[in-house]
Amino acid sequence: MVKKDTLSELQQALKREARALGFVACGFTGAGVDPLRAERFEEWLGKGRHGSMEWMESRKDQRASPQGLWPEARSVIALGMSYAPDVDPLALEGDSEKARISVYAQGRDYHDVVKKALKALARWLIARAPESELKVFVDTAPVMEKPLGEAAGIGWQGKHTNLVSREHGSWMFLGAIYSTLEFTTDAPHRDMCGSCRACQDACPTDAFPTPYRLDARRCISYLTIEHKGPIPEEFRESLGNRIYGCDDCLAVCPWNKFADTAHRHIKLAPRAELTAPLLAEFLAFDDAGFRQFFSGSPIKRVGRDRFVRNCLYAAGNSGNVKLASMVERLRQDPDPVVAEAADWAASKLSPSP
């Protein structure tokens, strides 16, 4: 094993290396069970607020603690990478010709960017502690990145349930490395939301039944990305022109005024064609066109049908009759969910009798 004094030096050097690799935050916490975190997660599942994300429940024991997933883990290295936006994410609200895509999805697929940096950091660590073992994770395994990030001191879970950093706001992708090394834990970050409720007031669908509790079934990010089938009619008008995700609760957070694009990872810059895209262009996508256009983008994961479904809801909300002919064509789409969304949009765009 690495000696304690040497391990402390390694820990500090690792933080420096993490920054060199593009991470803006790095902290350490233990891998054992946090009873309060486990209890809150169990309560969230028990109330069905995870919607149709069955994998949350099927692997809940592995999510409850890092050691539930990997018993040999002794420490968690929590990391954050900035994707701070250049412009106000709310700027396109109400634009009848444009579609709104969540900031995080406007650039390259973050899974690839963050995982590449995590693997580079992992190789660096193994080279200096070859007797140790580790595993890297970014959003694709039963890992509770946000609570672990709070426990490791890189931020706190705000009332919108996302991690907030004093220096980088809410615009951070999170990753984690589980290690068999017993690093010194950092102090958990204290909650700094205070009496602010901007995120709750901004939510178009009232997805926060109480502060710090998200009902995914009402969340636009969940509805436009994870939810299969037709989106419930009660939420369709609230979607506005959002076709992939929603940034409203993040965009209004006062702490985001400290987020600086100078700290954004160079590979996470937005694609110009996704910052203010024309809704009409997206309505014309067939499967091949969708896959080609979104190659290397996280948006590709939802598939053409779900994406066009979202665009049709936006078209119906736009009041833009110039989109009516495209909507009408999609009423004959082979996918029944797309066809139903087109029927709904057409009814919204038809002049009242």
Steps between C-alpha positions, in 0.01 A plus 500: 500500500600863448623662821272761657734797443565387144127450444434860611755628250346280230157640580616859452686411182189326369297818547758692296495236228120508490510873430761450230263253333214751493312431823408813694413315821645201680418366846522181706249311710461153648339205324281378786127531547353842579177407685328834433584492128377141474177584686422795271564291191272224630228757572531648149462157343214408733298799380557404137670829419752326275226449240584229247872495583477140618876464525495735798304245700642179357851594615409703808728300731796585281401867499461513878878513550818462295579178685160368400627507143862409573571364851875556466462878462638709784490852355310698240664773295221737389573720199326782318557636148355836397275552200402859585295660218592810303146638483185506712332158468162674524564733205295296249195468721186567296680515163251346255765393247778375726536191716663490843757233576644462848846654530665172591388340173617776265855368477670165481370203693618569853523128573791476258676820611474438874581129479812568295625741766404259780694218336803725459484588871456132586811405301692776678390366840576135423848595377569646847317238705523185289383273782166681517185439297237740372188539288383808308140611453314771312121482500471144366521291818305487829702785654347791693732767365320801648479384865858372475610836362339674797662257745837562332462877537493603132152651536161448659172364369279800450124520534481392133697185604793582268847557637594867546855631526587841644757547224333329202130508570288209380667461163715197584514148366580256777720194501631267768793270559464222758837402649633237739728769647383659826533868426429765761141615459417863430237680705150484351384824340243692701168596345506861377154531343363690799147631451534521120233314303575632151539152353167382637316810378655468154398139439232496225344174621532528881736203510615576856234389749728631777850651499774242429244251368451450126205316348653379174154424361437875478849607391543620141848350479358161591195536276697601189791258545413199715124471456382262228165533330279809489571772755191553719283780362510692827869578439508561124433872500749546784772359275490820294778470243718270712579191292781342700539561870433812701736752662251727673574396860873529436486821299333698781733378776685804643818297544533462125611860472840374614524240221761610248529359149877543535489190720290298254673195358613580147326191361165600650448816295155507336444426133385821334212324324356385834500829690199647314376230260201536270214275598403445135834337422455247778145411394640388165730234648473139395695239697814518285504879503453509875784257562737684272422845640534391862802276462720550808216674687316373809176579316558203272418270793127581497452402136324678218143414601517635855686809379246581228220435753646778713536730200133449415393609848716809453341562160154478653600749767662740254186643338711511183268401214800474266570166670150365431589323174792316661283403795230374265745273320610346830142398582570203272829411667558124546570551870164528682639728771631745238170484312303570819726795586445633146122471545529702822722763338271529200203565727694779669602660172157477336298822508211492743159446340 
